[in-house]
Amino acid sequence: MLHNKTALRQICLERRAQLSPSEKEHFSSIIFDALNQEISTRYSHPIHILCYRSTSNEVSTTLYFEQPMAHQRYAPQTLEDGNMNWIAVNQDTCWQKGAFGILEPTDGEIWQPADTTTILLSPIVGFDQQCNRIGMGKGFFDRWLATYQQHIDCIIGLAFSCQACETINHEPHDVPLHAIITEKGWIRCPSI
């Protein structure tokens, strides 16, 4: 059965909300173990990792920002005009609640396209096996990617398996993911 994105978003949000806090914590740990293994296998040099700060129902990125790492991490900072920047973060970063009550870095160096390999970790509300995603509907990631997609080496969505959809209608402004990681493993995009 096909649903429009608004209906699918609601269904996926309800499924995700049914997971217990311990399930979310356990599944998030499995997802980041798989991600870290892939990064350590694939990249022997430091890379840039653009990673969202999670809300209580998303795949948790909290520990990812707290653990030491050889790679430079960046977190999003939303702007009043509906766009966002990615700000370099470390153990000394000061955080404050920004748009939608999500923690954002208060200051730091803004990510710029460079020769350094860059991976973007994207939150997902819903996804399908072709690596199409549904977000929260605000368009922050899609607007940012419209400008910077060609400078991102890999876009990886993080989700729980319960957020899977049979089919998501792909629209022209939607940026497809290269891969998705759930607690059940990797889904690689067949067309990228």
DADARA-V235506 format. One record per pair of residues at least 12 apart in sequence whose C-alpha atoms are under 10 Angstrom apart, sorted by the first residue. I is the first residue (numbers start at 1). J is the second residue. Records with the same first field share a line. If there is no record, write none. Layout:
# DADARA-V235506
I = J / J
This chain:
# DADARA-V235506
1 = 166 / 167
2 = 165 / 166 / 167 / 168 / 169
3 = 165 / 166 / 167 / 168 / 169
4 = 168 / 169
5 = 126 / 133 / 134 / 135 / 137 / 168 / 169 / 170
6 = 134 / 136 / 137
8 = 125 / 126 / 127 / 134 / 163 / 164 / 165 / 167 / 168
9 = 124 / 125 / 126 / 127 / 133 / 134 / 135 / 136 / 137 / 163 / 165
10 = 125 / 126 / 136
11 = 125 / 126 / 163 / 165
12 = 124 / 125 / 126 / 127 / 134 / 160 / 162 / 163 / 164 / 165
13 = 57 / 58 / 124 / 125 / 126 / 136 / 162 / 163
14 = 125 / 162 / 163
15 = 125 / 126 / 160 / 161 / 162 / 163 / 164
16 = 57 / 58 / 59 / 125 / 126 / 159 / 160 / 161 / 162 / 163
17 = 56 / 57 / 58
18 = 57 / 162
19 = 57 / 160 / 162
20 = 57
21 = 56 / 57
23 = 160
24 = 56 / 57 / 58 / 59 / 60 / 160 / 183
25 = 57 / 58 / 59 / 60 / 61
26 = 59 / 60 / 183
27 = 59 / 60 / 159 / 160 / 161 / 182 / 183 / 184
28 = 58 / 59 / 60 / 61 / 62 / 63 / 158 / 159 / 160 / 181 / 182 / 183
29 = 59 / 60 / 61 / 63 / 64 / 183
30 = 181 / 182 / 183 / 184 / 185
31 = 59 / 60 / 158 / 159 / 160 / 180 / 181 / 182 / 183 / 184 / 185 / 186
32 = 59 / 60 / 61 / 63 / 64 / 158 / 181 / 182 / 183
33 = 183
34 = 181 / 182 / 183 / 184 / 185 / 186
35 = 121 / 156 / 158 / 180 / 181 / 185 / 186
36 = 64
39 = 71 / 119
40 = 70
43 = 71 / 117
45 = 70 / 71 / 116 / 117
46 = 69 / 70 / 71 / 72 / 116 / 117 / 118
47 = 70 / 71 / 72 / 73 / 115 / 116 / 117 / 118 / 119
48 = 70 / 71 / 72 / 73 / 74 / 88 / 111 / 114 / 116 / 117 / 118 / 119 / 120 / 152 / 153
49 = 71 / 72 / 73 / 74 / 75 / 86 / 88 / 111 / 117 / 118 / 119 / 120 / 121 / 152 / 154
50 = 72 / 73 / 74 / 75 / 76 / 86 / 87 / 88 / 111 / 118 / 119 / 120 / 121 / 122 / 152 / 155
51 = 64 / 65 / 73 / 74 / 75 / 76 / 86 / 119 / 120 / 121 / 122 / 123 / 156
52 = 65 / 74 / 75 / 76 / 77 / 86 / 102 / 103 / 104 / 120 / 121 / 122 / 123 / 158
53 = 65 / 74 / 75 / 76 / 77 / 102 / 103 / 104 / 105 / 121 / 122 / 123
54 = 102 / 103 / 123
55 = 100 / 101 / 102 / 103 / 123
56 = 102
57 = 125 / 160
58 = 123 / 124 / 125 / 158 / 159 / 160
59 = 123 / 124 / 157 / 158 / 159 / 160 / 182 / 183
60 = 123 / 158 / 159
61 = 121 / 123 / 158
65 = 89 / 90 / 91 / 93
66 = 90 / 91
67 = 90 / 91
68 = 90 / 91
69 = 90
72 = 88 / 89 / 90 / 118
73 = 86 / 87 / 88 / 89 / 90 / 111 / 118 / 119
74 = 86 / 87 / 88 / 89 / 90 / 105 / 108 / 109 / 110 / 111 / 120
75 = 87 / 88 / 89 / 103 / 104 / 105 / 108 / 110 / 111 / 121
76 = 88 / 89 / 98 / 102 / 103 / 104 / 105 / 110 / 111 / 140 / 141
77 = 97 / 98 / 99 / 102 / 103 / 104 / 105 / 106 / 107 / 110
78 = 98 / 99 / 100 / 102 / 104 / 105 / 140
79 = 98 / 99 / 140
80 = 99
82 = 99 / 138 / 139 / 140 / 143 / 144
83 = 139 / 140 / 141 / 142 / 143 / 144
84 = 140 / 141 / 143 / 144
85 = 109 / 110 / 111 / 112 / 140 / 144
86 = 104 / 105 / 108 / 109 / 110 / 111 / 112 / 144
87 = 104 / 105 / 106 / 107 / 108 / 109 / 110 / 111 / 112
88 = 105 / 107 / 108 / 109 / 110 / 111
89 = 104 / 105 / 106 / 107 / 108 / 109 / 110
90 = 105 / 108
93 = 105 / 106 / 107 / 108
94 = 106 / 107 / 108
95 = 107
112 = 148 / 151
113 = 148 / 150 / 151 / 152
114 = 151 / 152
115 = 151
116 = 151 / 152 / 153
117 = 151 / 152 / 153 / 154
118 = 151 / 152 / 153 / 154 / 155
119 = 151 / 152 / 153 / 154 / 155 / 156
120 = 141 / 145 / 149 / 152 / 153 / 154 / 155 / 156 / 157 / 177
121 = 154 / 155 / 156 / 157 / 158 / 177 / 179 / 180 / 181
122 = 135 / 141 / 155 / 156 / 157 / 158 / 159 / 177 / 180
123 = 135 / 136 / 141 / 156 / 157 / 158 / 159 / 180
124 = 136 / 156 / 157 / 158 / 159 / 160 / 163 / 164 / 180
125 = 137 / 157 / 158 / 159 / 160 / 163 / 164
126 = 157 / 159 / 160 / 161 / 162 / 163 / 164 / 165 / 166 / 167 / 168
127 = 157 / 158 / 159 / 160 / 161 / 162 / 163 / 164 / 165 / 166 / 167 / 168 / 177 / 180
128 = 163 / 164 / 165 / 166 / 167 / 168 / 169 / 180 / 187 / 189
129 = 164 / 165 / 166 / 167 / 168 / 179 / 180 / 187 / 188 / 189 / 190
130 = 166 / 167 / 168 / 170 / 176 / 177 / 178 / 179 / 180 / 187 / 188 / 189 / 190 / 191 / 192
131 = 156 / 157 / 167 / 168 / 170 / 175 / 176 / 177 / 178 / 179 / 180 / 187 / 188 / 189 / 190 / 191 / 192
132 = 157 / 165 / 167 / 168 / 169 / 170 / 171 / 174 / 175 / 176 / 177 / 178 / 179 / 180 / 189
133 = 157 / 163 / 164 / 165 / 167 / 168 / 169 / 170 / 174 / 175 / 176 / 177 / 180
134 = 163 / 165 / 168 / 169 / 170 / 174
139 = 173 / 174
141 = 174 / 175
142 = 173 / 174 / 175 / 176
143 = 173 / 174 / 175
145 = 173 / 174 / 175
146 = 173 / 174 / 175
149 = 175
153 = 178
154 = 177 / 178 / 179
155 = 175 / 176 / 177 / 178 / 179 / 180
156 = 176 / 177 / 178 / 179 / 180 / 181 / 186 / 187 / 188 / 189
157 = 176 / 177 / 178 / 179 / 180 / 181 / 182 / 186 / 187
158 = 179 / 180 / 181 / 182 / 183 / 186
159 = 180 / 181 / 182 / 183
160 = 180 / 181 / 182 / 183 / 184 / 185
161 = 180 / 181 / 182 / 183 / 184 / 185
162 = 182 / 183
163 = 182
164 = 182
176 = 189 / 191 / 192
177 = 189 / 191 / 192
178 = 190 / 191 / 192
179 = 192
